[in-house]
Amino acid sequence: MPVLQKGPPPASAAPGVQDNLPPYPEADLLYLSGLLTVAEQAQLAQARNFFQQEVRPIAVDFWNRAEFPFELLPKLGKQQLTGLNSRGHLLAGLIQMEFARADTSVSTFFGVHDELFTTAIRELGSDEHRQTMLPDLLSLKKVGAFALTEPLHGSDISRQMETTATRSGDEWILNGHKRWIGNGTFADYVLVWARDTADDQIKGFIVEKGTEGFRTEAIPNKAAVRIIQNANITLDNVRIPFTNWLPGTRTFRDANSLLLHSRVWVSWQAVGQQFAAFDVARAYALQRKQFGKPIASFQLIQDQLARMIGNATMSLSLMIQLARLTESGLLTMDHAALAKASCTERMRKTVALGRSIVGGNGISTDFEMAKIFADAEAIYSYEGSYEINTLLVGRALTGISAFA
Ligand SMILES: Cc1cc2nc3c(=O)[nH]c(=O)nc-3n(C[C@H](O)[C@H](O)[C@H](O)COP(=O)(O)OP(=O)(O)OC[C@H]3O[C@@H](n4cnc5c(N)ncnc54)[C@H](O)[C@@H]3O)c2cc1C
């Protein structure tokens, strides 16, 4: 990873350089993006522009209607964002952050597809899986989903999973229920985690859309991440070829290897969510006038903006160290849990401050902030709830498990 470049910050980030923009347009007060090489900074700027120009403007409308913007997929596919981690973990994380800064639901769609499903095929699949599936997954012509959680088991899924897989000759037979599965209503492939009845171990199986006995229904009435389609799934004697088992999945530990990296991705989302709230709050504070002045001129509003950017910047700094650990092969679940718990705790405070700055309008999605505020609640709970990640950190610090 390159060292922080010496000398003045890039013109676009320097205070007061552009009269028509507020200082620090990207809100990167510590010039942390200067840790990237110049070529990486250009890639980050390109991704940010795409998210801000193509994703953010359509997000509120789709969020209100709880619909998914399928027309975005070809454009997203052309951005070549799949397999981001191969481009370096800091650049990948900052791109994931910028994705969530534009919209969390669409970034969640992409994270489930890329971090969880496509990575599973790449790292835990067979050569045949890789050859036949990866090209369409990378171009987003086909979409994947990751089905671990069940209606009765979330935090305790690794111990209590009820979904089963039974081998029968050249086939597996899957039975059970899954809940909350992102992209589940329309995904071409769903990676279903099930307990092998032969050895009681949890393994991963690919179920293709339309397989007999495999039913999905959208979870209605969500108050957060309304664009991503989360599904309840029923598996009723679903028969799949033996080769649909991912050979790299033999125990829950293999699922956990994927969850390690997706937990880091979700922590980056929690940073993006804070910058999203800041962007909206600052813009609003600068144009909204009360008592004859922009509310941004009031000390209490400036205090709130300063606390928001302090939280976001501290979260970002933590994530930069996580990228370093990942790059050097030292990342563990303890680190990912610390990041997820710490960044999401700060995120909740940051979006609450942002919502307050937008006043009454802060509860209307017409002003974007209400969407950001609500979406933060999903981030707080998925990919290991705040409590479970905190208990993982507690176990790392004491050697005592308080949850199992
Ligand atoms: C929007 C959204 C998208 C999701 N996408 C997916 C997906 O694509 N694939 C997938 O498999 N899953 C997905 N999930 C599921 C998600 O991972 C679970 O919601 C999460 O793991 C928590 O499980 P739970 O909701 O069953 O809560 P529970 O496990 O029932 O927990 C309820 C509460 O009890 C607390 N708790 C539980 N055990 C303890 C303990 N020992 N000590 C202290 N507190 C405890 C929890 O922290 C939480 O506050 C998604 C969820 C949401 C909301």
The ligand as a Gaussian input file, in Angstrom:
#p B3LYP/6-31G(d) Opt

LIG

0 1
 C      -32.288000      -6.194000       5.244000
 C      -31.725000      -7.508000       5.591000
 C      -31.017000      -8.236000       4.646000
 C      -30.527000      -9.511000       4.954000
 N      -29.929000     -10.261000       3.975000
 C      -29.589000     -11.554000       4.240000
 C      -29.117000     -12.408000       3.194000
 O      -28.961000     -11.984000       2.039000
 N      -28.813000     -13.701000       3.497000
 C      -28.965000     -14.199000       4.752000
 O      -28.680000     -15.373000       4.950000
 N      -29.421000     -13.413000       5.762000
 C      -29.750000     -12.102000       5.537000
 N      -30.222000     -11.295000       6.544000
 C      -30.381000     -11.850000       7.907000
 C      -29.448000     -11.230000       8.933000
 O      -28.152000     -11.725000       8.784000
 C      -30.061000     -11.515000      10.335000
 O      -31.186000     -10.640000      10.438000
 C      -29.080000     -11.280000      11.456000
 O      -28.085000     -12.268000      11.473000
 C      -29.799000     -11.294000      12.828000
 O      -30.589000     -12.422000      12.952000
 P      -32.133000     -12.282000      13.373000
 O      -32.730000     -11.169000      12.571000
 O      -32.754000     -13.610000      13.266000
 O      -32.117000     -11.774000      14.870000
 P      -31.986000     -12.689000      16.196000
 O      -30.819000     -13.598000      16.066000
 O      -33.313000     -13.291000      16.499000
 O      -31.645000     -11.587000      17.263000
 C      -32.624000     -10.697000      17.837000
 C      -31.924000      -9.782000      18.821000
 O      -31.332000     -10.582000      19.866000
 C      -29.947000     -10.291000      19.951000
 N      -29.233000     -11.512000      20.378000
 C      -29.281000     -12.744000      19.814000
 N      -28.495000     -13.602000      20.507000
 C      -27.912000     -12.871000      21.496000
 C      -26.995000     -13.159000      22.545000
 N      -26.471000     -14.380000      22.701000
 N      -26.634000     -12.148000      23.395000
 C      -27.126000     -10.899000      23.229000
 N      -28.013000     -10.561000      22.273000
 C      -28.389000     -11.543000      21.419000
 C      -29.538000      -9.820000      18.571000
 O      -28.365000      -9.036000      18.608000
 C      -30.764000      -9.004000      18.185000
 O      -30.684000      -7.716000      18.770000
 C      -30.683000     -10.018000       6.269000
 C      -31.365000      -9.242000       7.217000
 C      -31.873000      -8.022000       6.899000
 C      -32.641000      -7.241000       7.944000

